[in-house]
Amino acid sequence: MRMLRESTHVRFIARVPVIDIRRQEDLMHLRRLEADSGIFFKLDNASASACRLKLDVTPDRQTHKIGYDGRGIFNELIHLAKMYRAAPKFVVQPVAAIVHYGKVIGYAMERVQGKTLEALSREFVEGLVSRSELDAVLANVGAAFKTLHRRRIGHGDAKASNIMITESNEVVLIDPSQWNFTYAHFGVRQSRLGRDRSRLGDLLRN
């Protein structure tokens, strides 16, 4: 029953189309997405291997993640969709859930053309980006998180490698935490929102 609920959840709660790779027509749709260079894929490593799902895309168009209890990629997609609905200007758009026997094994999203904040910060250190350019980007990063936090939604893994900067210096958040709560130092329980707030100060002082 739990597996069936995953595909139902992404259809009605995440509000994204479901690609069931057991169905020939859905598999054909997935192959069309493979051919679309504007789509990026994220797969749960163990689940994709178990059902022998392989995507014929270059490494820079897919990421494999490990879900500790088999639900990590499902949790991530549900939360990413929630973030996107709350702040579509600042969050990558999920395009479809990839399922096998009702279980979410991955998802497709829009591919963000640009670089991470981590890469931009390195360019600043190397003198390739000015202080004013970096400050303008950081102001946009602050605005992105403020928009989410006003709606009581956290990202949960706020770090420079999870923030994309487009060629026009727009900010797009990717890769939210898979878990509603994590445990910080000394076993302190933190929500996604609390974890954002504990990290944002250092992030914006880049």
N, C-alpha and C positions, 0 to 999 in steps of 0.2 A: 504493500500500500504506500509506503514512503516514497518509492521510486515513481509511482504514478503521480503523487502529489507534486514532485519536482517539475515535471513538464506542465502540469496544470498551473502551478504557481507562476512560471515564467510567461505563460500565455496570458493570464488574467491579472497578475500582480505586476510583473515587470513590463507587461504589454509589448512584448517583442514576439515576432514570428518564431515558430518552432520548426527546426529541421530534424526530422526523424530519419537517421541514416539507414534504417531498415526498409524504408519506402523508396522505391526506385525514383519516383518523381521528386522527392525531397533530396535524394542523393544527387540527382541531376542539377538541382538548384544550388547545392553546395559546390558542385564542380564549376558552376558559373561564377560563384563568388570567388573561387580559387583564381579564376582568370581575371578578376577585377583587381587591378593594382591599388585601388583606393580602399581595400578592405584588409583589416588585420585580424589575425586569429589568436585565440588563447585556448589551450587545451589542458585538461587534467592529464598528466603524463600516464599514470597507471590505468586510468579508464580508457584513454585513447588506445593504449597498447593492447589492452584486454579485448577490445572489439576490432582491433587491427585497422583503426582509422589512420590513414596517412594523407597528408595534404601536400600537393605538389607545388609548394610555394617556397620562395627563398627564405633563409633564416631571419632576415630582417622584417619578415611579414608574419611571424608567428612566435609565440612564447609557450613553453611547456611549464606547468606549475604542478606542484604536488599538494593534493588536499589530504590533510592528516586523517580525516574521518570519512573521506569520500564525498563530503558536502562542500568543500571549500570553494570550488569553482561555481557551484550553484549559489552559495551565499554571496559571492563577489558579484555575480551578474545581477542578482536581485537588488543589491545595494547600489550598484552602478546605475541601474535603471532609475532608481529612486533619486539619486543625485542628479541625473540628467534631466528628469522632469522638474526638479527644483531650480536648476541653474543651467539650462541648455547652452547658454553662451560660454560657460566655463568648463563643461564636462564632455568627454568624448561620448559619442552616441553609440549605444549598443544596437546592432542590426538584427541579430538572430541568435537564438539558442540552438546548440547542437546536442541532440539527445539520442540515447540508445536504450531501448526498453524503458522509456519514461524517465531515465536518469540523465541529468545534465552532465555532459562530458567536456563541454567547451562552449565558446561563443565567438561570434564575429562582431566586429565593431568598425567604425570608420577609422581609416588610417590617418593619423595626424602628421602632416608634412611640416617638419621643423626639427628642433633640437631640444634636449632636456635643459632644465635650469642648471643642472650639474655641468653640462657641456658649456653653457653660456658663462658660468662662473669661472671655468678654466680659461676661457677666452679673455675674460676681464683680467685675470692674473697675468696672462701673457701679453696684455696690452692691446688686444685686438678689439676690445669693446670698451667704450668710455664709461666713466662712473655715472654720468647722467643717463645713458642708455640702460645700464643695469638697474638704476634706481627706478626708472619708468616701468621696467618689467616687474620689479619687486612690488611696486604699487599695484599693478594688475593682479599679482599673486595674492596680495592682501585682500583685494576686492573680491576675488574668486572665493576665498575661504569665508569672508564676511557674508557673502550672499548665501552660502550653504548654512553657516552657523545661525543666521537670522531665522532660518527655518528649522533649527534644532537638528541639523543633519551634519555629521562629521565624515571626514574622509577616512581617518584612522591610520593612515600611513603617510603622513605629510613629510616628504623628503624631496630633495632636488631632483632625484632620478624619476620621480612620479609626476613631475610637472613639465609639460611640453610647452615650448614657445614657438609659435608659428613665425613665418617670415615677416608678417606684419606686426609682430610682438604681442599677439593675442595669447592668452594663457588657456591651456586645456589640461584639466586634471585627468589622470589615468590611474589604473591599478589601486583601487581602494582596498582597505583591509578586508580579509575574508571573514573576520569575526566581529561580532557586536562588542565583545569585551576582550581585552588582553590583560596580561599581568606585567606590571612594570617592576622596578626594583623593590625588593623586600616584600614581594607578593601583593603589592597594591593593585587593586582591580581598576582598570581604566576603560571608559567607554570610548568609542571612536571620537566623539566630540572632545572628551577630556584629553585624549592623546594628542589631537590636533593642537589644542591650546598649550600643551606642555612643550610642543616642538616649534610652534610658529615664531616665537621670539627669536630664536637662533636662526631660523630659516630666513626671516626678513632682514636680519642683520648681515646677510651674506657679504 
